[in-house]
Amino acid sequence: MSFNSVVFIFGFLPAALLGYYVLALTRLHVLRLPFLIVATLAFYARGSAHFLPLLFGSVAFNYVCGLLITRLPQPWSRLALWVGVSANVAALLWFKYANFLVDSLSAAFGLDVELGRIALPLAISFYTFQQIAHLVDLSRGRIEQPRIVDYFAFILFFPQLLAGPISLSREMIPQLRERPVARRVLGNILAGLMIFGIGLFKKTVIADSFALWTGPMFDAAAKGETPSFLAAWGGVLAYTNQVYFDFSGYSDMAIGVARMFGILLPLNFHSPLRAHSIADLWRRWHITLGRFVQSYIYQPLAVPLTRLAANMRLGKGGTLAVATLIPSFVSMVIIGAWHGASWTFVVFGAMHGSFMVINEIWNFVMKARRKKKAKGEKGAAAPKREIPWGIPLTFLCFALAIVPFRSADLPTTGRIFSAMAGASGASPWEQWPVLTPLGAWGLFPLIALGIAIIWALPNTQQIMTRVTPVLEWARWQKIGVAPVRVEWRPAAVPTLIAGAVLMLGIIFVARGSTQFVYFAF
């Protein structure tokens, strides 16, 4: 079931809210978390009922592993952690990557090995990462083993289940345990509706409008056609806007739905295309995925490599290469491969890894220059300044890397890059595979409008800053401040405007809406 569906908006969500608060605000409040669990299973079953046993079994298995980690002495506790993490990774590799690995090896070595097509369970990447993080945090003593109902409610909390954010048990379970207060219910529902409405507008009005151009162009390239120079750039910039507003819209809708239940989710998307560098972009795009990779992949790689560089006395440049550049590149390739079992996603990750390496080298060189200049002038080193062309350069790098991300295969990626380089030899709109009401040239004004919204207007959390929209908002609210400031407050006119935005989003659902991009992962 998708957030941008009539069934969810007018059926499931109102019923879930009503049932939850009828229980939570009465003597039956002990049943509110079991109710949420059952509601989530019904929500999941709507789109993937045959994988319900896998989902439920995964949660039960990981809860048992958590019990063993906290109750067994060493080294058995360590073994329980190893078994739990290995089982999670094995399940993810099997369902998500088995076909890809077998097909790639068969093609490479000329083997005639074939697996039946393995269907990808809905949301497996997200609930697997959440549970790995929970087991590791238990083993490190950061958290205590929760009650079984709290743990099941944490993993099976439908606003975050299908596409994140990848939340941590230590930030979610305390909120789920706390019984709602009656006087805050209407305020939470109103704030959640405002956030949900803005997200729905981004998805159905903006992202799905760009999809009218992007789908036909990429599909035609996948069939062997080479688009013209303008068609290729138009399609790529349109898809950059589409995926931005699609994921931004989903993140808002997840935050808004959770807020209606009185739960604050972690921030997952914070105007990343206003970032001055690719490193800053990845701190603000899919924030919770980046946090997971930083804590559970990058640091475990970087720490031993730092020790190795120190033991080998590699110097500053060598230490940078071994302890920073290598784990940064590997982490980005893993992030790319996490998005899907295809060489296109590996290329996507490798491109961002290369950008990250260049970014780190640039920072290293500029820091050394500032220190040298300060030493010559016998003063303190000048503070780091953002380069004025950092934002458009970061945007361009992201747009280039989005080509393999969206392409069906590597030959499609090659054809589109070739066209973007002007090698197609076609007339400006030759082979442009779509006719929209605005005509082919109508795309570029829309692209300009999308970029203007991205760069100039506040994001949803900044608009809703008065109601503390996400966890740790105080840490984020002064980052990426927009040139235009707009803040919602609980008054008649702002609420009416927000209501109109919500209604527009609902109206555009009737036009037809695409699946959220991140539902595929």
ZAVO-7059 format. One line per 4 residues: number of its first residue (from 1); their letters; for each residue x, y, z of C-alpha. Coordinates in steps of 0.001 Angstrom, whole numbers, plus 524288, in hexadecimal, padded with zeros to 5 digits. Example, Ala and Ser with C-alpha at 12.3 -4.5 7.8 and 13.67 -1.06 7.14 Angstrom:
% residues 2
1) AS) 8300C,7EE6C,81E78 | 83566,7FBDC,81BE4
***
This chain:
% residues 521
1) MSFN) 80000,80000,80000 | 8059F,80D06,7FC18 | 8046A,819EC,80355 | 8001D,82064,7F69A
5) SVVF) 7F41E,817DB,7F4BB | 7E5CD,81AB6,7F712 | 7E488,80E2B,7FF07 | 7EF20,812A6,80874
9) IFGF) 7EB05,820E3,8098E | 7DC60,81EC1,80B32 | 7DC0A,810E1,8106C | 7E7A5,80B18,81782
13) LPAA) 7ED4F,81751,81DDE | 7E0AB,81C7E,823FE | 7DD2E,80ECB,828D4 | 7EAC1,80CBF,82E9B
17) LLGY) 7EA89,819F4,8357E | 7DCE3,817C9,83ADC | 7DFED,80A2A,83FD4 | 7ECE8,80E49,845CA
21) YVLA) 7E78E,819DD,84D5E | 7DB2A,812CE,851B2 | 7E443,8091C,85847 | 7EEE4,8129A,85C7F
25) LTRL) 7E5CA,81C29,86364 | 7DDD1,811F3,86ABF | 7E047,806FF,8745F | 7E3A1,7FE61,868E0
29) HVLR) 7F03C,805F7,86675 | 7F897,7F9AE,8686B | 7F311,7F4FA,85B64 | 7F787,800CF,85378
33) LPFL) 804C1,7FB0F,84F86 | 7FF13,7EDBA,84BF6 | 7F519,7F540,843F3 | 80009,7FC74,83CC6
37) IVAT) 806D8,7EF83,83A0A | 7FA7B,7E974,83460 | 7F7C9,7F5D3,82C89 | 8057C,7F55B,826C2
41) LAFY) 80402,7E71C,822F9 | 7F74A,7EA90,81C02 | 7FE1A,7F632,81592 | 80950,7ED80,810F4
45) ARGS) 8003C,7E299,80C89 | 7F963,7EBDF,8033A | 80592,7EC39,7FABE | 80D3F,7DFFE,7FE40
49) AHFL) 80508,7D63B,805DD | 80D24,7CA67,801CC | 81912,7D03B,808A9 | 81228,7D24A,815B3
53) PLLF) 81818,7C5C0,81B85 | 825B5,7CA81,817CF | 82360,7D7DF,81DF4 | 81D93,7D26B,82A6B
57) GSVA) 827C7,7C7A5,82B3E | 832D7,7D162,82971 | 82DE6,7D9C8,834B0 | 82C15,7CDEA,83D97
61) FNYV) 8398B,7C869,83A2A | 84064,7D547,83CE6 | 83945,7D6F9,849C7 | 83E2E,7C9A1,84E2E
65) CGLL) 84BF6,7CD33,849D9 | 84AE7,7D98F,851ED | 846FF,7D1A1,85DDF | 852C0,7C8B4,85C0C
69) ITRL) 85C0D,7D42A,85A4B | 857C6,7DA68,8670C | 85695,7CE09,86F40 | 861BB,7C548,86B15
73) PQPW) 86FB1,7C6F6,86FFF | 87B1A,7C8FD,866DC | 87EA1,7C321,85D62 | 870CF,7BDE9,85B38
77) SRLA) 86B32,7CB9B,85AF0 | 874BB,7CF10,85014 | 870D5,7C2C0,848C8 | 86267,7C677,849D5
81) LWVG) 8659D,7D3C3,843F4 | 86D4C,7CD6D,838F0 | 8624F,7C3CA,83600 | 857E7,7CE85,83652
85) VSAN) 85F39,7D7FC,82D83 | 8637F,7CD15,82436 | 8558F,7C7FD,822E9 | 8507D,7D59E,81FE4
89) VAAL) 85B14,7D80D,815C7 | 8590F,7CA86,80FD8 | 84A6F,7CCC7,80E4E | 84CE7,7DA03,80804
93) LWFK) 8573A,7D463,7FED5 | 84E8A,7C905,7FAF3 | 84231,7D08A,7F7F0 | 8488F,7DCAF,7F25F
97) YANF) 85529,7D836,7EBFB | 854D7,7C97A,7E941 | 84F90,7CAE3,7DB61 | 85903,7D5F8,7D873
101) LVDS) 864F0,7CE8E,7DD6F | 86198,7C1D4,7D680 | 85E7B,7C8CD,7C9B1 | 86B00,7D0DC,7CA70
105) LSAA) 8738A,7C4F8,7CD3C | 86CE2,7BD20,7C288 | 86F4C,7C7FC,7B8AC | 87D61,7C9EF,7BD0F
109) FGLD) 8815D,7BB8E,7BC8A | 87820,7B69D,7B212 | 870AD,7ADFB,7BB79 | 862FA,7A8EA,7B945
113) VELG) 85E1B,7AB21,7C71A | 850BF,7B0B6,7C964 | 848AE,7B397,7D578 | 83A20,7B554,7D50C
117) RIAL) 83671,7C38A,7D65C | 836DC,7C6E6,7E4E3 | 82CB9,7D125,7E875 | 83179,7DC67,7F0DE
121) PLAI) 829C5,7DD67,7FD9B | 82420,7EACE,7FFE1 | 82C25,7F323,80967 | 83650,7E897,80C4D
125) SFYT) 841AE,7F22D,80B22 | 83BD2,7FB59,8152B | 8376B,7F1FC,81FB9 | 843F9,7EA0B,81E3B
129) FQQI) 84CB4,7F5DA,82085 | 84488,7FA1F,82C3C | 845FF,7ECCD,83274 | 8549F,7EBCF,82FD3
133) AHLV) 85668,7F90B,83660 | 84E4A,7F479,841FA | 85675,7E829,843EA | 86351,7EF8D,842E5
137) DLSR) 85EA9,7FA0B,84C6C | 85AAA,7EF5E,85604 | 86818,7E91C,8551D | 86EB4,7F63B,8576D
141) GRIE) 86679,7F8BA,8638B | 85FFE,804E8,85DEA | 8523F,7FFDA,86070 | 84B16,7F5B6,8686E
145) QPRI) 842F2,7EAC0,862C3 | 834FC,7EFF7,8618B | 82840,7E8EF,8643E | 823C1,7E087,858FE
149) VDYF) 817D7,7E90B,85634 | 8205E,7F54A,855DF | 82A04,7EF07,84C7D | 81F75,7E9F6,84353
153) AFIL) 818BC,7F742,84382 | 825B7,7FDF4,84050 | 828BB,7F599,83465 | 81A75,7F440,8304F
157) FFPQ) 8170F,802B8,830C8 | 810D1,804B2,82379 | 81482,81306,820FD | 822EF,80F47,82038
161) LLAG) 82228,80112,81BDF | 821FD,801BD,80D0B | 82C79,80BD4,809E0 | 83202,810FF,81696
165) PISL) 83716,818C6,81D19 | 8403B,80E84,822B1 | 83DBF,811E1,830DF | 844AA,80CBA,83CEC
169) SREM) 83E01,80591,847FE | 8438F,80EF7,8520A | 83C94,81A78,84BB1 | 82FAF,813A8,84893
173) IPQL) 82C90,80A17,85382 | 82C1B,81469,85E71 | 82213,81BF5,8566F | 819E8,80FEC,853A6
177) RERP) 819BD,80C67,86216 | 81477,819C0,865E0 | 805A8,81A3E,8666D | 7FFB3,8257F,85E7D
181) VARR) 7FA6E,83136,865F2 | 7EC96,83515,8620E | 7EF43,843B0,8615C | 7FA07,841B6,85749
185) VLGN) 7F2A8,838C4,84E0B | 7EC0E,84303,84591 | 7F88E,84B01,844AF | 8004F,83F2B,84041
189) ILAG) 7F60B,83B5E,83635 | 7F58B,84940,830CB | 80461,84A7B,83002 | 8054C,83D08,829DA
193) LMIF) 7FAF6,84070,81FBF | 8025E,84CCD,81C03 | 80F0F,8454D,81A0D | 8081F,83A27,81304
197) GIGL) 80113,843BB,80A02 | 80DA2,84A8A,805CD | 813EA,83D54,80330 | 8083C,838A2,7FB42
201) FKKT) 808BC,84527,7F321 | 8173B,84308,7F058 | 81499,83526,7EC0F | 80835,835FC,7E3F6
205) VIAD) 808E0,843E5,7DEB8 | 8177F,845DD,7DCAD | 81E9D,838BD,7DC0B | 81417,831B7,7D42E
209) SFAL) 81372,83D12,7CAA0 | 821F6,83BBA,7C7AF | 81FC5,82D15,7C5E3 | 817E7,83043,7B980
213) WTGP) 824D4,833B1,7B2F7 | 82ED0,82B1D,7B9BC | 82862,81DE1,7B7E9 | 82706,81E70,7A900
217) MFDA) 834D7,823BE,7A6E7 | 83B94,81975,7AF4D | 832B2,80EB0,7AA0A | 835E8,81267,79BFD
221) AAKG) 84474,81247,79F1C | 842C1,804CA,7A538 | 83D1B,80007,79847 | 8495E,80425,790EC
225) ETPS) 845E2,811F5,78C9D | 84F89,81CF7,78EDF | 84894,82980,792D9 | 84C7C,836D5,78E05
229) FLAA) 85537,83FE5,795F4 | 849EF,847FD,79B57 | 8411C,83C4C,79D7A | 84BB6,8356A,7A554
233) WGGV) 84ED6,8412E,7ADDC | 84061,8443D,7AF51 | 83D4C,8365B,7B392 | 848B3,8359E,7BD0E
237) LAYT) 845DE,842CB,7C36E | 83773,83F47,7C3FF | 83AA9,8326F,7CAD1 | 84398,839A1,7D447
241) NQVY) 837D8,841E8,7D7F9 | 82ED7,83611,7D814 | 83701,82DBF,7E14B | 83994,8398B,7EA06
245) FDFS) 82B4B,83D09,7EBE4 | 82735,82EB7,7EC2C | 83035,82B25,7F76A | 82E36,83833,7FE2A
249) GYSD) 81F8F,83643,7FD04 | 82009,82864,80244 | 8289B,82CA3,80DBC | 81EF2,8376C,81116
253) MAIG) 8135A,82E3B,81034 | 819DD,82425,81909 | 81D2C,82EC3,822F5 | 80F62,8343D,82218
257) VARM) 80891,8271A,823F9 | 81141,823BA,82F94 | 80E96,83116,8358C | 7FFF8,82E7D,834FB
261) FGIL) 802BB,82356,83E77 | 80B02,82C5F,846EE | 817FB,8268E,84264 | 8239C,82E89,83D92
265) LPLN) 82BD2,827CB,83331 | 83A0D,82B33,83072 | 83CAB,834BE,8256C | 83F75,82DC2,8189F
269) FHSP) 8400C,83887,80E5B | 844AA,84682,8105D | 845E1,84E6D,803C6 | 851C3,846A4,7FEEE
273) LRAH) 85263,84D8C,7F1C0 | 85542,85A42,7F8FD | 861D2,853E6,7FDCB | 86F05,85A05,7FA70
277) SIAD) 87605,84CFC,7F8D0 | 8732A,83ECC,7F5DD | 876E2,83B2A,803D2 | 86D0A,844ED,8090E
281) LWRR) 862E7,83FD1,7FF70 | 86438,8321C,804EC | 86301,83743,812B6 | 855AD,83C85,80EB0
285) WHIT) 8509E,83269,804D3 | 84B2C,825F5,80AE8 | 850F8,82A4C,817CA | 84D93,81DF0,81F39
289) LGRF) 853C3,81510,814F2 | 86009,81D6B,8157E | 85FD3,81CA3,82454 | 85EE5,80DD1,823BA
293) VQSY) 86A19,80CB2,81A07 | 8725F,81647,821DD | 8706D,80F05,82EC2 | 87041,800E7,82A59
297) IYQP) 87884,80098,81DE7 | 88131,80CAF,81C5B | 88641,80D61,82A58 | 8891E,7FEBE,82B86
301) LAVP) 89126,80054,81EF5 | 89786,80D50,82242 | 89C0D,80A31,83023 | 8A4EF,7FE8F,82CDD
305) LTRL) 8A9AE,8054E,82079 | 8AD64,8114A,82884 | 8B547,80888,8319B | 8BBA7,80212,825C3
309) AANM) 8BF6F,80F49,82000 | 8C512,8139D,82D16 | 8CCFD,8070A,82E95 | 8D22D,80864,820C1
313) RLGK) 8D535,816EB,822F0 | 8CF12,81AC1,81616 | 8CE8C,82939,818EA | 8C302,83257,8173A
317) GGTL) 8C099,82F65,808DA | 8C1FB,820C1,80A6B | 8B966,820A1,8168E | 8AF11,8285C,80F2A
321) AVAT) 8AF34,81E74,80419 | 8AECD,8124C,80CA6 | 8A660,816C2,81815 | 89CD8,81FFD,81149
325) LIPS) 89C8D,81E8E,80293 | 89BC7,80FB0,80209 | 890D9,80E1C,80C2F | 8899A,819BF,80636
329) FVSM) 889EC,813C3,7F8A4 | 88643,8062B,7FD8A | 87B11,80BB7,805A9 | 87576,812F1,7F9F8
333) VIIG) 87653,806C7,7F162 | 86EF2,7FF5D,7FC09 | 864B1,80A28,7FC80 | 8636E,80934,7EDBF
337) AWHG) 8622D,7FA5E,7EDF2 | 8584E,7FB55,7F917 | 84F08,80209,7EFA0 | 84E08,7F62E,7E6ED
341) ASWT) 85424,7E9FC,7E121 | 85959,7EFC8,7D488 | 8665F,7F4A7,7CF55 | 85FD0,801BD,7CCF5
345) FVVF) 85E7C,803B6,7DBAB | 86CA1,7FFAA,7DDA2 | 8708C,80A08,7D3AE | 867B7,813DC,7DA8C
349) GAMH) 86E99,810FA,7E76F | 87C1F,8112B,7E121 | 87963,81E72,7DAF9 | 87563,82411,7E806
353) GSFM) 88106,81D53,7EE53 | 889F8,823E9,7E467 | 88387,83107,7E6EE | 88555,82EC4,7F588
357) VINE) 893C2,82BA8,7F3B7 | 895C3,83807,7EBA7 | 88E65,83FB4,7F60F | 89740,83A64,800E7
361) IWNF) 8A3AA,83D22,7F91C | 89F05,84AFE,7F654 | 89C4E,84D54,804C7 | 8A99F,847BA,80853
365) VMKA) 8B0D1,8506C,7FEB2 | 8A933,85CB5,80252 | 8AB36,85A3D,810D9 | 8B9D7,858DB,80E9E
369) RRKK) 8B9E4,86599,806D4 | 8B2C8,86CE1,81191 | 8BC67,867F2,81BB0 | 8C80F,86B82,81328
373) KAKG) 8C2AE,87909,810C5 | 8BFF6,87B00,81F34 | 8CDB1,87678,8228B | 8D38F,8802B,818E9
377) EKGA) 8CB52,88B20,81E77 | 8CDAA,8868B,82C87 | 8BF4F,88647,82FA0 | 8B435,87CCB,83186
381) AAPK) 8AFEA,874A3,825E4 | 8A4C7,87AC5,81E3B | 897B4,8742E,82067 | 89279,86B31,815F6
385) REIP) 889D7,87227,80C0F | 87FC1,86C23,8032F | 88331,86DAB,7F4DA | 878CA,875B2,7EDA4
389) WGIP) 87772,86BC7,7E2A8 | 8763E,86050,7EC09 | 86763,85F1B,7EB57 | 865F8,85EA6,7DC64
393) LTFL) 871E2,855B3,7DB42 | 86C34,84C5E,7E558 | 85F23,84CB5,7DE3A | 865E8,84978,7D157
397) CFAL) 86D68,83E0D,7D760 | 860EB,8389D,7DD1B | 859D6,83A15,7D006 | 864BA,832C0,7C8F2
401) AIVP) 8647A,8279E,7D2C3 | 855B2,826AF,7D1AA | 8574B,82178,7C3B5 | 85BA8,813AF,7C7A8
405) FRSA) 85277,81448,7D35C | 846B0,8155F,7CA3B | 84BD1,80DAB,7BE9C | 84755,7FFC3,7BC35
409) DLPT) 8552E,7FB0E,7B94C | 862EA,7FFC4,7B630 | 860C8,800D4,7A75B | 8555A,809EE,7AA27
413) TGRI) 85E3B,811F2,7B302 | 86849,812B9,7A817 | 85E55,81742,79DFE | 85947,82213,7A6D3
417) FSAM) 866F2,826C3,7AA83 | 86A85,826A8,79C23 | 85EB6,82F11,798E7 | 861A9,8385A,7A433
421) AGAS) 86F5F,83A14,79E93 | 86973,83DF8,7918C | 86D95,831AE,78A48 | 8600B,82D8B,785C0
425) GASP) 85FDC,83690,779EE | 85116,837B1,77AE5 | 84951,84439,77933 | 8452C,84ACB,78613
429) WEQW) 838D5,842E8,78850 | 83AA7,837B6,77ED4 | 83627,82AE9,784E9 | 83056,83234,79075
433) PVLT) 82722,82769,794D0 | 81C42,82F0C,79B57 | 81263,83975,79801 | 80CEF,8405D,7A3DC
437) PLGA) 802CB,84B2F,7A483 | 80DD4,8552A,7A553 | 815A0,84F39,79A33 | 823D2,84B0A,79B11
441) WGLF) 828F1,858D1,79D97 | 81FB9,85A1E,7A926 | 828B4,85158,7B10A | 83385,85B4A,7B30E
445) PLIA) 82B1B,8659C,7B9BB | 82670,85ADD,7C2E9 | 83477,856D1,7C5A4 | 837EC,864F2,7C8AA
449) LGIA) 82C1B,865F5,7D1A9 | 82FE9,8595F,7D89B | 83DD1,85E10,7DAB9 | 838CC,86B29,7DFAD
453) IIWA) 83041,86425,7E9B7 | 83BBD,85B9D,7EDDE | 8453F,866E5,7EF80 | 83C8D,87205,7F423
457) LPNT) 83131,86CBE,7FC2A | 831CE,866C6,809CD | 82FF3,85841,80B33 | 82470,85263,81265
461) QQIM) 82B4D,8517D,81F7C | 82F78,85FA9,81E91 | 82169,86375,81B8B | 81C9F,85B96,8273F
465) TRVT) 827B3,85F9B,83051 | 81E65,864F8,83AC3 | 81926,85740,83DB8 | 8264F,85000,83E78
469) PVLE) 823CF,84751,8329D | 82E87,83D0C,8349C | 837E5,837C7,83EBA | 843E3,84029,84188
473) WARW) 83E25,84B6B,839C8 | 845F7,85558,841BD | 8525A,84FA8,83BB1 | 84D33,850E7,82DCD
477) QKIG) 844F3,85D2E,82D3D | 85036,8669F,82A91 | 85633,85E03,81FF3 | 852AB,860C5,811CD
481) VAPV) 84A32,86C86,814E2 | 84285,870CA,808DA | 84324,87EAC,80349 | 83452,87F84,804A6
485) RVEW) 82ECF,87D79,81246 | 82134,877CF,81437 | 81C4B,87264,82133 | 80F26,86C0C,823C4
489) RPAA) 80800,86FA1,83024 | 7FAFB,86A8C,83552 | 7F2C3,875BC,83016 | 7E772,87639,8267C
493) VPTL) 7EE27,87B2D,81A29 | 7FA75,87287,81AA2 | 7F20D,866B1,81DC3 | 7E8CD,8698C,8126E
497) IAGA) 7F461,86ACC,8092C | 7F9E8,85DF9,80E22 | 7EC77,857CD,80C6E | 7EC1D,85C6C,7FE56
501) VLML) 7F98A,85660,7FC0E | 7F488,84982,801A7 | 7E86D,849E8,7F904 | 7F0A0,84C7C,7ECDF
505) GIIF) 7F8F2,840D5,7F03A | 7ECD5,83857,7F1AC | 7E701,83D70,7E4F6 | 7F36B,839ED,7DD9F
509) VARG) 7F2A9,82C0E,7E2EA | 7E6E4,82A84,7D9F7 | 7EF93,82E03,7CE4F | 7F78F,821FC,7D126
513) STQF) 80362,820DF,7DA01 | 81005,81942,7D8B0 | 815BD,8108C,7E324 | 81F5B,81712,7EC5D
517) VYFA) 82D26,8155D,7E722 | 8326B,80FE0,7F3EF | 827CD,80573,7F4E1 | 83010,7FDC9,7EB23
521) F) 83B37,7FCBC,7F4E6
***
